[in-house]
Amino acid sequence: MRFLMESNKNYLKYIAIVILFVLFFGPSTFPASASGQYQEDGPVYIVQPGDTLNTIALRFGVSSEDIQSANGITDPNAININQQLIIPGLEGITGLLTSEVLQYGTSLLGLSRQYGSKAADLIYLNKLSSPSETIAGQTFIIPIDETKPTKSSAHTAALRETILEYAIRTGISQWETLSNNQLSGSWDILPGEELFITSEISGNQSPIPNVSAISFNNLPIIQGETLELEIISSTPGQFSGTFNDKVLNFFTEDGETYYSFLGIHALEEPGAYPLKIMLTSEDGSADVFEQLVLLETGGYGNEWVNVPEDYLDETVIQKEDEYLSPILNQFTPERYWDGRFQYPVNEPCINSQFGQRRDYNNGGLFFYHTGMDFGVCTPNLNIYAPAAGKVVLAEELTIKGKAIMIDHGWGVFSGYWHMSEFNVSVGDFVESGDLLGQIGNTGRSAGPHLHFEIDITGTPVNPMTWLSQEFP
């Protein structure tokens, strides 16, 4: 009995000491629980293809030596794809460090709600100077707690909409909505904010109320490529927009899915540019969303071309471009093409790709290749229409030689330069595979070949993309 009494006294003393210790030093003095996600030395990053220890260190603002030390790495070149690395020095950040390409409409608040991450941690990890710097197309680092379910975007709040109205309409408890979205009350919501849920209910996943989805064919946007936007909306109205002050024209065939195509110039400076989309409803009200979108380099090479000096006169070049501009900037509301574009020749021998930075005559002129060249590798010199459309040009020009242009609708055109002859006239409607003419050596040409070009809103884009992908 005495032993038990002494034991109880010692136990009570121990508890008292622990309580005083916690009150004096605070709970942070104790080490992290052994049941935590990862070691207390730091969060974990999974090595991706192309990673090196130096690039990982640079990404997280730590030294490669510290990463080696934290992970017991003796050879800095011996890291493997999918290897888990502890990243030291990221105080207060835990979990699995993942990266994702931000979609259009993603905000810092939305990411914080979706993954349950602190906004301050996201700002620190991604070296943001402002909470508004979530650029669509950029690769963003996000710490994930794998013990918690990932939430999905369910709704974009409309003007004057309340949490209670949303709960009644969807059947989702307003308390669940408040908890999932870190809201302090039913009043704590602004128009355009994304709401997230942990259930399987699907809903609006775009930054514009009453719009189901906004998607891009490429994020980030790439120099010299086609920018395709697809918007799904059952709300009657008119879509419009701009990218870097260039107008976005939208077309629809069913009144629910809207498409816009824009040519990105091959010499456009890489960087972040504003992209704005506006929905004007039938009652005259408008919903507008604007966000910076990342544009990256196309990685084009260089080549040298020799042509007769007469064809390097920039005045002549400008005059021809001005002549073609009204043709290329018209918009046919009907889409003529269907499916992927076909090669315009029987045997595609490509001797020059799109986007190459060209030096004509050793400094006589610097520009880029606005199309792709098919050389002559068979006796067959025939040129065929790659898709259905209407012939809008069939004549001989100074620079392009004997040329044909086809309007495929929705602002998309194809061009064929340096031909020896053509078999169609302006106004003719052609189908995919129809004979257009033959390969030649007219205009500014260094030898017999077909220069094949795709132009969108007056801007040449990579034709290979249209030959290998289906739009829309």
Summary of the structure (lengths in Angstrom):
residues: 472
radius of gyration: 30.1
end to end distance: 85.8
largest distance: 115.1
contacts: 1426
relative contact order: 0.09
helix: 21%
strand: 32%
